[in-house]
Amino acid sequence: MNKHIIENKFNLKVADIELLDKHFGTELYLMNTDTGKYIVKVLPLYMKNVENEGELTEYLCNHGLKVARFLKGKDGTYVVKAPEYQFTIQQFIEGESLPVNTAPDWFMSKSAEFLGQTALLLKDYEGLSLRFGKDFFATKTVYRKLWQYKKELAKAKKSKDVDILPVWEEQIQHLKRISKFRIDTKKLTYANSHGDYHIGQAIIHNNDFTVVDWSSACKLPICLDVITSYVFSNPSCAAGEIDADGLKKYIKQFTGKFPLTEYDIKAMPYVLYFWHCMCNYRPDELADIPDTYKAIAKLINNFLNWLYDNVEELSEQLTK
């Protein structure tokens, strides 16, 4: 990362820049300047609507939520485009992020309330795209992916790649399972939300937290953000099993800020299972997962296997 382009585009004098993380084409840097520390996020040019994150976080900050603010450049925009990349600069938050499934009780309570408050604040916010709509949950979408995976399985058999065969077969069985689901998107509550909210997106400091990485913010079935944030945070889910009583408590804390319908709660396990199946890593991608994501990838696989046998029972327990 060239510090001169930063100094040219922002009112900053850069002391040093250190690479923190690199994954999926994105690079994160810690930058020390004359006005303090910042995080520089370098993104591929093909990523669209990057400006939205700065605008959204500014809106949330102005309405009292603790999120990382973005800096505007000298031209008044949040994004700088270079010939080969684009980048943003955001506030550095002091604290630590916790590994998946290590959340203390106070965090779980505040997490549910924060997510509910976010959905409420963004109720009338415009500009976020719709994700996981009717087409995503359509049977034909599952069949399309199932057909692709069967082709990959045939290739693996032909090449005698015995190590990957059971992984393809397992994911095919999950796709067959969710192909029988009938999720009614007309009954789901769609709301503006973080879109990728879990414990790793919270910077903890003095029994409080600031939420970062709003790049996936969108309008989605809000029950998905609720259950995802629970299963990736609560220690009871560390083995890939979902405790119904704990989730019910979390839902109650969330609905103290933002309402869910009975259908939202009933469909929640099915939506989670469907999403994991359709958006999970392909078997031929597993070897290339960055170390920082391996724990989550393993946890997702465990959830899939547990939900295969328990999705109906969990749904019934949540609505009792």
C-alpha positions in Angstrom: 0.0 0.0 0.0 1.5 3.3 -1.1 1.3 5.9 1.7 1.8 8.8 -0.7 -1.5 8.2 -2.4 -3.2 8.3 1.1 -1.5 11.6 2.0 -2.5 13.0 -1.4 -6.2 12.0 -1.0 -6.6 12.6 2.8 -5.5 15.2 5.2 -3.1 12.8 7.0 0.6 12.4 7.4 1.4 8.7 7.4 4.1 7.4 9.8 3.9 3.7 8.9 1.5 1.0 7.5 1.4 -2.7 8.5 -0.5 -5.5 6.7 -2.9 -7.1 9.2 -4.9 -9.6 7.1 -5.4 -10.7 3.5 -8.3 -12.7 2.2 -10.7 -13.0 -0.7 -9.0 -10.2 -2.6 -9.2 -7.8 0.3 -6.2 -6.5 2.3 -6.4 -4.8 5.7 -3.7 -2.5 7.0 -3.1 -0.8 10.3 -1.9 2.8 9.7 -0.3 5.2 12.1 -0.6 8.9 11.3 -0.2 12.3 12.8 -3.9 12.2 14.0 -4.0 8.6 15.3 -4.5 5.0 14.1 -6.7 3.9 11.2 -7.6 0.8 9.3 -7.1 0.9 5.5 -9.2 -1.6 3.6 -7.9 -2.3 0.0 -10.5 -3.8 -2.3 -10.6 -5.1 -5.9 -12.0 -2.6 -8.4 -14.8 -5.1 -9.4 -16.5 -4.6 -5.9 -19.4 -2.3 -6.4 -21.1 0.2 -4.0 -18.2 0.5 -1.7 -19.2 4.0 -0.8 -22.3 2.6 0.8 -20.4 1.4 3.9 -19.1 4.8 4.8 -22.6 6.4 4.3 -24.3 3.7 6.4 -21.8 3.8 9.3 -22.1 7.6 9.4 -25.8 7.3 9.7 -25.6 4.7 12.5 -23.0 6.8 14.4 -25.3 9.8 14.2 -28.1 7.8 15.6 -26.1 6.5 18.6 -24.8 3.1 17.6 -21.2 2.2 18.2 -19.7 1.4 14.8 -16.3 2.3 13.2 -16.6 5.6 11.3 -15.0 6.1 7.9 -12.9 9.1 6.8 -13.9 11.3 3.9 -11.2 12.2 1.4 -10.4 15.7 0.3 -12.9 15.3 -2.5 -15.7 14.5 0.0 -16.1 10.8 -0.8 -15.3 7.7 1.3 -13.6 5.7 -1.5 -10.4 6.3 -3.4 -10.0 4.6 -6.7 -6.4 3.8 -7.9 -5.6 2.2 -11.3 -5.5 -1.3 -9.8 -7.5 -1.1 -6.6 -9.8 1.0 -4.4 -9.5 1.7 -0.7 -11.2 3.2 2.3 -9.9 4.5 5.6 -11.8 3.9 8.8 -11.5 4.6 12.5 -9.2 2.2 14.5 -11.1 0.7 17.4 -9.1 -0.2 20.5 -9.9 -3.6 21.9 -10.0 -7.3 20.9 -12.2 -9.6 18.8 -13.1 -12.9 20.4 -13.0 -16.3 18.6 -16.3 -17.9 17.6 -18.4 -19.4 20.4 -16.6 -17.7 23.2 -19.0 -14.9 24.0 -19.6 -14.1 27.7 -23.2 -13.8 28.9 -23.1 -10.0 28.9 -22.1 -10.0 25.2 -25.0 -12.3 24.2 -27.5 -10.0 25.8 -26.0 -6.8 24.3 -25.6 -8.5 20.9 -29.3 -9.3 20.6 -30.3 -5.8 21.6 -27.7 -4.2 19.3 -29.0 -6.2 16.3 -32.6 -5.4 17.1 -31.8 -1.7 17.6 -29.9 -1.7 14.2 -32.9 -3.1 12.4 -35.2 -0.5 14.0 -32.9 2.4 13.2 -32.5 1.2 9.6 -36.2 0.6 9.1 -36.6 3.6 6.7 -33.0 3.7 5.5 -32.8 3.6 1.7 -30.0 2.3 -0.6 -29.4 -1.2 0.7 -29.8 -4.0 -1.8 -32.2 -7.0 -1.2 -30.5 -10.4 -0.6 -32.0 -13.8 -0.1 -35.2 -13.1 -1.9 -37.7 -15.4 -3.5 -35.3 -16.6 -6.2 -32.6 -17.6 -3.7 -35.0 -19.9 -1.8 -36.6 -21.3 -5.0 -36.4 -25.1 -5.6 -34.9 -24.5 -9.1 -32.0 -22.7 -7.5 -31.2 -25.7 -5.4 -31.6 -28.1 -8.3 -29.2 -25.9 -10.4 -26.5 -26.2 -7.7 -27.3 -29.9 -7.2 -26.7 -30.5 -10.9 -23.3 -28.7 -10.7 -22.2 -30.7 -7.7 -23.2 -34.0 -9.3 -21.0 -33.1 -12.3 -18.1 -32.3 -9.9 -18.6 -35.6 -8.1 -18.4 -37.4 -11.4 -15.2 -35.7 -12.3 -13.7 -36.6 -8.9 -14.7 -40.2 -9.4 -13.1 -40.3 -12.8 -9.9 -38.8 -11.5 -10.0 -41.1 -8.5 -9.7 -38.2 -6.1 -10.8 -40.4 -3.1 -10.2 -37.7 -0.5 -12.7 -35.3 -1.9 -15.4 -37.8 -2.9 -17.1 -38.1 0.5 -17.1 -34.2 0.8 -18.9 -33.8 -2.5 -21.3 -36.6 -1.5 -22.1 -35.1 1.8 -22.9 -31.7 0.3 -25.1 -33.3 -2.3 -27.1 -35.0 0.4 -27.6 -31.6 2.1 -28.8 -30.1 -1.1 -31.3 -32.9 -1.6 -32.5 -32.2 1.9 -33.1 -28.5 1.5 -34.7 -29.1 -1.9 -37.8 -30.3 0.0 -38.0 -27.0 2.0 -40.8 -24.6 1.1 -39.8 -21.2 2.6 -42.4 -18.6 2.0 -40.6 -15.3 1.5 -43.9 -13.4 1.6 -44.2 -14.4 5.3 -40.6 -13.6 6.2 -39.8 -10.2 7.7 -37.2 -8.5 5.6 -35.3 -5.7 7.3 -32.1 -3.7 6.8 -29.3 -5.2 8.8 -25.6 -5.9 9.1 -25.8 -8.9 6.8 -22.8 -10.7 8.3 -23.2 -10.1 12.0 -21.3 -12.4 14.4 -18.8 -12.2 17.3 -15.8 -11.7 15.0 -17.3 -8.3 13.8 -17.4 -6.9 17.4 -14.4 -5.2 19.0 -14.6 -5.8 22.7 -13.4 -3.2 25.2 -14.4 -2.7 28.9 -17.6 -4.9 28.7 -18.8 -3.1 25.6 -18.3 -3.5 21.9 -18.1 -1.6 18.6 -19.3 -3.4 15.5 -17.2 -3.2 12.3 -17.3 -4.5 8.7 -20.7 -3.3 7.3 -19.7 -4.1 3.8 -22.4 -6.9 3.6 -25.2 -4.7 5.0 -28.4 -5.4 3.1 -32.1 -6.0 3.3 -32.6 -9.7 4.2 -34.7 -12.1 6.2 -33.9 -10.6 9.7 -34.3 -14.0 11.3 -31.1 -15.1 9.5 -29.0 -12.4 11.1 -30.5 -13.3 14.5 -29.8 -17.0 14.4 -26.4 -16.5 12.7 -25.2 -14.1 15.3 -26.3 -16.5 18.0 -24.8 -19.7 16.7 -21.4 -18.1 15.9 -21.2 -16.5 19.4 -22.8 -18.7 22.1 -20.4 -21.2 23.7 -23.2 -23.8 23.7 -23.0 -24.0 19.9 -19.3 -24.7 19.8 -19.8 -28.3 18.7 -22.2 -27.4 15.9 -25.4 -28.0 17.9 -28.1 -25.4 18.6 -29.6 -25.1 22.1 -33.2 -24.2 21.6 -33.7 -22.6 25.1 -30.6 -20.4 24.7 -31.8 -19.3 21.2 -35.3 -18.6 22.5 -33.8 -16.3 25.2 -31.7 -14.5 22.5 -34.8 -14.1 20.3 -36.7 -12.6 23.2 -33.9 -10.1 23.8 -33.9 -9.2 20.1 -37.7 -8.8 19.9 -37.5 -6.3 22.8 -36.1 -3.9 20.1 -37.6 -5.3 16.8 -40.5 -7.6 16.2 -40.5 -11.1 14.7 -43.5 -13.0 13.6 -44.3 -16.6 14.6 -43.4 -17.6 11.0 -40.0 -15.9 11.3 -39.2 -17.9 14.4 -40.5 -21.1 13.0 -38.7 -20.7 9.7 -35.4 -19.5 11.3 -33.7 -23.0 11.4 -34.7 -23.7 7.8 -33.5 -20.4 6.6 -30.1 -20.9 8.4 -29.8 -24.5 7.0 -30.7 -23.3 3.5 -28.3 -20.4 3.6 -25.4 -22.6 4.8 -26.0 -25.1 2.0 -26.2 -22.6 -0.7 -23.4 -20.2 0.4 -21.0 -22.7 1.9 -17.5 -23.3 0.6 -17.3 -25.8 -2.3 -15.3 -29.0 -1.5 -12.6 -27.9 -3.9 -12.3 -24.6 -2.2 -11.7 -25.9 1.3 -7.9 -26.3 1.0 -7.6 -22.6 0.1 -9.5 -21.1 3.0 -7.5 -18.6 5.0 -6.5 -19.6 8.5 -8.7 -16.9 10.0 -11.8 -18.5 8.4 -11.0 -22.2 9.0 -12.7 -22.3 12.4 -15.9 -20.9 10.9 -15.8 -23.2 7.9 -15.5 -26.2 10.3 -18.3 -24.9 12.5 -20.6 -24.4 9.5 -20.0 -28.0 8.4 -20.9 -29.3 11.9 -24.1 -27.2 11.8 -25.1 -28.6 8.5 -24.7 -32.2 9.7 -26.6 -31.4 12.9 -29.4 -29.6 11.1 -29.8 -32.5 8.6 -31.3 -34.5 11.5 -32.6 -31.8 13.8 -34.0 -28.9 11.8 -37.7 -29.9 12.3 -37.3 -30.5 16.0 -35.5 -27.2 16.5 -38.2 -25.3 14.6 -40.9 -26.9 16.8 -39.0 -26.2 20.0 -38.6 -22.5 19.2 -42.4 -22.0 18.7 -43.5 -23.9 21.9 
